[in-house]
Amino acid sequence: MSLEDQNGILNEEIQLEGSEELYERLTLTVDKGQEPLRIDKFLMYKVVNTSRNKVQMAIEEGLVLVNGKPTRANYKVKPNDDIIFYSENSPESYEIIPEKMDLNIVFEDEHVMIVNKPAGMVVHPGSGNFSGTLINGVAWHLKEQQPELDESKLPRFGMVHRIDKNTSGLLVLAKSELAAVKLAKQFFDHTVERKYFALVWGNFEETEGTIVGHIGRHQRLRKLMDVFPEGDYGKEAITHYRVLEDLKYVSIIECELETGRTHQIRVHMQHIGHSLFNDDVYGGNRILKGTIFTKYKQFVDNCFEICNRQALHAKTLGFIHPATGEQMKFESELPSDLKTLIEKWRGYSNNRPIGD
């Protein structure tokens, strides 16, 4: 959703890890000279590419706040009113074709579903990926439960966030629009707990730290993201990291996301000189630390073959259940490729014989 600058609206996007912008929070202050006008009409005029019906639905779902409180469609705006409008901004629409597949469903009730996504699986159909995605599998699963379900609605309320194709780990999906709204607010308010396991190049002088740097599209290579000085370009991004184990030329770390920008962990770690192991987009797919002797190079090449993707796993996911208010927390075991990779590096670090 785009906005006219002259309307004075501040556009704050919920841009979740490895995702397009799924929700936006639009904020504005009503002009001093504004005459009384129903808020649904006011927002319809102010926000480009929306409709009165969409605004009214948002109001009914508690997504429009006036001076910090939910409002009604017949409320008439007054000068200096502060308005917040949580607006859905779904990804590009593609036909969702249900496909039978084995999903690793960690938890499911009538409101939410937690899935442990394998590396190599795309989350949502898009250009070049029309089938075999997680959402195709979820569509089949939900149609089995509810034959009358309109799968075309899945992108609208099912996805709350995404992780990259070659990142493994936990995802939460909403099974109702109410759950989607409440979960989206938690992501936006930075109250969702998201911890990632990663293997990165190099050793750290400090055992923990915080990376703060705006993330936006690379100025020349538009498919890549980059870090920019605060306020210069892009969106604020904050990553907390902790070193779990030093393995000589690489380190095992835990990253906790405070924000969730596209490729955030991958870009932030490259920015501080610790690219993710075998990240072919951000430079981790070549030897960045260590010697160039034949045996070491062969060892690293073997490690690349074991884990032929960026060494990143969404390990922990915690949130407030949208219906019960219960604190939920889920942990995912490392997949086999990461387990084997870590064992290899531990063996090398401890000068034990390394297998083929």
Helices and strands as residue ranges (DSSP letters): G 5-7, E 10-15, E 21-29, E 37-38, H 39-46, H 52-60, E 64-66, E 69-70, E 76-77, E 82-88, E 105-108, E 112-117, H 134-145, G 151-153, H 154-157, E 168-174, H 177-188, E 193-201, E 208-212, E 214-217, E 225-228, E 238-247, E 250-257, H 264-271, H 294-306, E 312-320, E 327-331, H 336-349
